[in-house]
């Protein structure tokens, strides 16, 4: 019973190789840089809906403040 206890669970590898590749960064292709029309339309529609909702909420707040100050 003269076994040496190993306190490490890391495996032993034959040699230490780097995982980095020679090309670290590549510029995106033209196809990768183009945004689909549906994505652009959807983003614009969401922005417009947020704008309209904000404008309506602010209009109601201003209206109620003015009615409270000056009477209806």
VMD Tcl script that builds the backbone (N, CA, C; Angstrom):
set m [mol new atoms 216]
animate dup $m
set s [atomselect $m all]
$s set {name element resname resid chain x y z} {
  {N N UNK 1 A 0.812 -1.180 0.000}
  {CA C UNK 1 A 0.000 0.000 0.000}
  {C C UNK 1 A 0.859 1.249 0.000}
  {N N UNK 2 A 1.799 1.284 -0.887}
  {CA C UNK 2 A 2.652 2.461 -0.978}
  {C C UNK 2 A 2.278 3.293 -2.204}
  {N N UNK 3 A 0.982 3.431 -2.474}
  {CA C UNK 3 A 0.538 4.242 -3.603}
  {C C UNK 3 A 0.565 5.715 -3.229}
  {N N UNK 4 A 0.966 6.535 -4.180}
  {CA C UNK 4 A 1.004 7.981 -3.956}
  {C C UNK 4 A -0.360 8.565 -4.330}
  {N N UNK 5 A -0.938 9.302 -3.419}
  {CA C UNK 5 A -2.240 9.910 -3.663}
  {C C UNK 5 A -2.076 11.121 -4.573}
  {N N UNK 6 A -2.869 11.157 -5.618}
  {CA C UNK 6 A -2.848 12.300 -6.522}
  {C C UNK 6 A -3.955 13.254 -6.113}
  {N N UNK 7 A -3.613 14.503 -5.891}
  {CA C UNK 7 A -4.582 15.498 -5.449}
  {C C UNK 7 A -5.091 16.357 -6.605}
  {N N UNK 8 A -4.723 16.005 -7.792}
  {CA C UNK 8 A -5.128 16.792 -8.947}
  {C C UNK 8 A -5.946 15.917 -9.889}
  {N N UNK 9 A -7.037 16.469 -10.394}
  {CA C UNK 9 A -7.866 15.752 -11.358}
  {C C UNK 9 A -7.577 16.161 -12.792}
  {N N UNK 10 A -6.605 17.017 -13.003}
  {CA C UNK 10 A -6.303 17.459 -14.359}
  {C C UNK 10 A -5.543 16.363 -15.083}
  {N N UNK 11 A -5.921 16.110 -16.327}
  {CA C UNK 11 A -5.220 15.065 -17.080}
  {C C UNK 11 A -3.842 15.537 -17.517}
  {N N UNK 12 A -2.987 14.589 -17.771}
  {CA C UNK 12 A -1.641 14.891 -18.246}
  {C C UNK 12 A -1.643 14.731 -19.762}
  {N N UNK 13 A -1.254 15.783 -20.472}
  {CA C UNK 13 A -1.232 15.753 -21.919}
  {C C UNK 13 A 0.182 15.503 -22.407}
  {N N UNK 14 A 0.278 14.986 -23.614}
  {CA C UNK 14 A 1.585 14.667 -24.169}
  {C C UNK 14 A 2.401 15.932 -24.427}
  {N N UNK 15 A 1.767 16.942 -25.024}
  {CA C UNK 15 A 2.473 18.205 -25.261}
  {C C UNK 15 A 1.493 19.356 -25.140}
  {N N UNK 16 A 1.994 20.525 -24.888}
  {CA C UNK 16 A 1.171 21.709 -24.694}
  {C C UNK 16 A 1.042 22.433 -26.022}
  {N N UNK 17 A -0.153 22.382 -26.610}
  {CA C UNK 17 A -0.383 23.066 -27.872}
  {C C UNK 17 A -1.281 24.275 -27.651}
  {N N UNK 18 A -1.014 25.323 -28.373}
  {CA C UNK 18 A -1.818 26.535 -28.267}
  {C C UNK 18 A -3.096 26.361 -29.085}
  {N N UNK 19 A -4.180 26.926 -28.578}
  {CA C UNK 19 A -5.446 26.860 -29.291}
  {C C UNK 19 A -5.690 28.080 -30.172}
  {N N UNK 20 A -4.758 28.999 -30.212}
  {CA C UNK 20 A -4.950 30.192 -31.043}
  {C C UNK 20 A -4.663 29.864 -32.493}
  {N N UNK 21 A -5.355 30.535 -33.373}
  {CA C UNK 21 A -5.183 30.323 -34.801}
  {C C UNK 21 A -4.296 31.447 -35.354}
  {N N UNK 22 A -3.699 31.240 -36.494}
  {CA C UNK 22 A -2.850 32.302 -37.040}
  {C C UNK 22 A -3.631 33.556 -37.419}
  {N N UNK 23 A -4.906 33.408 -37.792}
  {CA C UNK 23 A -5.726 34.566 -38.145}
  {C C UNK 23 A -6.651 34.830 -36.962}
  {N N UNK 24 A -6.408 35.904 -36.222}
  {CA C UNK 24 A -7.201 36.205 -35.048}
  {C C UNK 24 A -8.449 37.010 -35.383}
  {N N UNK 25 A -8.393 37.806 -36.428}
  {CA C UNK 25 A -9.545 38.626 -36.792}
  {C C UNK 25 A -9.677 38.645 -38.305}
  {N N UNK 26 A -10.895 38.433 -38.765}
  {CA C UNK 26 A -11.176 38.571 -40.187}
  {C C UNK 26 A -12.305 39.572 -40.341}
  {N N UNK 27 A -12.165 40.450 -41.312}
  {CA C UNK 27 A -13.228 41.416 -41.570}
  {C C UNK 27 A -14.465 40.674 -42.063}
  {N N UNK 28 A -15.647 41.159 -41.684}
  {CA C UNK 28 A -16.867 40.486 -42.142}
  {C C UNK 28 A -17.032 40.626 -43.653}
  {N N UNK 29 A -17.667 39.643 -44.228}
  {CA C UNK 29 A -17.917 39.700 -45.668}
  {C C UNK 29 A -19.049 40.678 -45.944}
  {N N UNK 30 A -19.223 41.014 -47.214}
  {CA C UNK 30 A -20.284 41.948 -47.587}
  {C C UNK 30 A -21.657 41.360 -47.261}
  {N N UNK 31 A -21.790 40.059 -47.400}
  {CA C UNK 31 A -23.069 39.411 -47.090}
  {C C UNK 31 A -23.379 39.488 -45.599}
  {N N UNK 32 A -22.375 39.382 -44.764}
  {CA C UNK 32 A -22.580 39.449 -43.320}
  {C C UNK 32 A -22.911 40.861 -42.857}
  {N N UNK 33 A -22.484 41.856 -43.600}
  {CA C UNK 33 A -22.712 43.244 -43.189}
  {C C UNK 33 A -24.078 43.766 -43.609}
  {N N UNK 34 A -24.769 43.099 -44.510}
  {CA C UNK 34 A -26.070 43.570 -44.965}
  {C C UNK 34 A -27.149 43.180 -43.960}
  {N N UNK 35 A -28.055 44.135 -43.698}
  {CA C UNK 35 A -29.180 43.890 -42.810}
  {C C UNK 35 A -30.414 43.620 -43.664}
  {N N UNK 36 A -31.195 42.654 -43.258}
  {CA C UNK 36 A -32.379 42.316 -44.052}
  {C C UNK 36 A -33.405 43.446 -43.976}
  {N N UNK 37 A -34.195 43.572 -45.025}
  {CA C UNK 37 A -35.207 44.629 -45.062}
  {C C UNK 37 A -36.258 44.411 -43.989}
  {N N UNK 38 A -36.594 43.151 -43.730}
  {CA C UNK 38 A -37.594 42.859 -42.703}
  {C C UNK 38 A -37.106 43.320 -41.329}
  {N N UNK 39 A -35.836 43.122 -41.039}
  {CA C UNK 39 A -35.291 43.567 -39.754}
  {C C UNK 39 A -35.322 45.083 -39.639}
  {N N UNK 40 A -35.033 45.780 -40.731}
  {CA C UNK 40 A -35.062 47.248 -40.720}
  {C C UNK 40 A -36.493 47.745 -40.526}
  {N N UNK 41 A -37.441 47.143 -41.252}
  {CA C UNK 41 A -38.845 47.554 -41.139}
  {C C UNK 41 A -39.363 47.289 -39.730}
  {N N UNK 42 A -39.026 46.121 -39.173}
  {CA C UNK 42 A -39.479 45.765 -37.829}
  {C C UNK 42 A -38.896 46.722 -36.791}
  {N N UNK 43 A -37.630 47.081 -36.913}
  {CA C UNK 43 A -37.005 48.012 -35.968}
  {C C UNK 43 A -37.645 49.390 -36.064}
  {N N UNK 44 A -37.920 49.848 -37.283}
  {CA C UNK 44 A -38.566 51.150 -37.453}
  {C C UNK 44 A -39.985 51.143 -36.903}
  {N N UNK 45 A -40.707 50.052 -37.092}
  {CA C UNK 45 A -42.075 49.955 -36.572}
  {C C UNK 45 A -42.078 49.981 -35.044}
  {N N UNK 46 A -41.148 49.279 -34.434}
  {CA C UNK 46 A -41.064 49.296 -32.967}
  {C C UNK 46 A -40.718 50.693 -32.458}
  {N N UNK 47 A -39.771 51.359 -33.105}
  {CA C UNK 47 A -39.407 52.712 -32.693}
  {C C UNK 47 A -40.594 53.674 -32.844}
  {N N UNK 48 A -41.342 53.540 -33.932}
  {CA C UNK 48 A -42.500 54.400 -34.149}
  {C C UNK 48 A -43.573 54.141 -33.092}
  {N N UNK 49 A -43.803 52.875 -32.752}
  {CA C UNK 49 A -44.798 52.542 -31.733}
  {C C UNK 49 A -44.394 53.106 -30.373}
  {N N UNK 50 A -43.120 53.028 -30.036}
  {CA C UNK 50 A -42.632 53.596 -28.771}
  {C C UNK 50 A -42.806 55.113 -28.776}
  {N N UNK 51 A -42.520 55.752 -29.912}
  {CA C UNK 51 A -42.686 57.201 -30.016}
  {C C UNK 51 A -44.143 57.611 -29.823}
  {N N UNK 52 A -45.065 56.918 -30.487}
  {CA C UNK 52 A -46.490 57.246 -30.379}
  {C C UNK 52 A -46.979 57.022 -28.951}
  {N N UNK 53 A -46.583 55.914 -28.334}
  {CA C UNK 53 A -47.013 55.621 -26.960}
  {C C UNK 53 A -46.489 56.687 -25.998}
  {N N UNK 54 A -45.244 57.089 -26.163}
  {CA C UNK 54 A -44.670 58.125 -25.300}
  {C C UNK 54 A -45.382 59.457 -25.500}
  {N N UNK 55 A -45.659 59.800 -26.759}
  {CA C UNK 55 A -46.349 61.059 -27.041}
  {C C UNK 55 A -47.747 61.070 -26.431}
  {N N UNK 56 A -48.472 59.960 -26.528}
  {CA C UNK 56 A -49.810 59.899 -25.945}
  {C C UNK 56 A -49.782 59.997 -24.420}
  {N N UNK 57 A -48.854 59.317 -23.792}
  {CA C UNK 57 A -48.748 59.383 -22.330}
  {C C UNK 57 A -48.419 60.802 -21.888}
  {N N UNK 58 A -47.463 61.442 -22.553}
  {CA C UNK 58 A -47.112 62.813 -22.187}
  {C C UNK 58 A -48.274 63.770 -22.456}
  {N N UNK 59 A -49.026 63.562 -23.547}
  {CA C UNK 59 A -50.186 64.408 -23.842}
  {C C UNK 59 A -51.239 64.284 -22.743}
  {N N UNK 60 A -51.504 63.039 -22.284}
  {CA C UNK 60 A -52.472 62.856 -21.196}
  {C C UNK 60 A -51.997 63.530 -19.909}
  {N N UNK 61 A -50.722 63.396 -19.596}
  {CA C UNK 61 A -50.195 64.004 -18.364}
  {C C UNK 61 A -50.320 65.521 -18.430}
  {N N UNK 62 A -49.904 66.107 -19.542}
  {CA C UNK 62 A -49.972 67.569 -19.685}
  {C C UNK 62 A -51.423 68.041 -19.651}
  {N N UNK 63 A -52.323 67.305 -20.301}
  {CA C UNK 63 A -53.742 67.680 -20.311}
  {C C UNK 63 A -54.316 67.668 -18.902}
  {N N UNK 64 A -54.051 66.608 -18.140}
  {CA C UNK 64 A -54.584 66.524 -16.781}
  {C C UNK 64 A -53.983 67.585 -15.864}
  {N N UNK 65 A -52.726 67.934 -16.053}
  {CA C UNK 65 A -52.111 68.990 -15.244}
  {C C UNK 65 A -52.761 70.322 -15.566}
  {N N UNK 66 A -52.974 70.604 -16.855}
  {CA C UNK 66 A -53.606 71.875 -17.234}
  {C C UNK 66 A -55.056 71.934 -16.777}
  {N N UNK 67 A -55.784 70.834 -16.844}
  {CA C UNK 67 A -57.164 70.813 -16.374}
  {C C UNK 67 A -57.193 71.008 -14.855}
  {N N UNK 68 A -56.222 70.418 -14.167}
  {CA C UNK 68 A -56.158 70.593 -12.726}
  {C C UNK 68 A -55.816 72.017 -12.332}
  {N N UNK 69 A -54.987 72.689 -13.109}
  {CA C UNK 69 A -54.602 74.052 -12.799}
  {C C UNK 69 A -55.685 75.069 -13.164}
  {N N UNK 70 A -56.236 74.944 -14.342}
  {CA C UNK 70 A -57.147 75.954 -14.859}
  {C C UNK 70 A -58.612 75.537 -14.826}
  {N N UNK 71 A -58.864 74.300 -14.551}
  {CA C UNK 71 A -60.267 73.834 -14.523}
  {C C UNK 71 A -60.709 73.413 -15.915}
  {N N UNK 72 A -61.741 72.627 -15.961}
  {CA C UNK 72 A -62.155 72.101 -17.254}
  {C C UNK 72 A -63.364 72.766 -17.753}
}
mol reanalyze $m
mol bondsrecalc $m
mol representation Tube
mol addrep $m
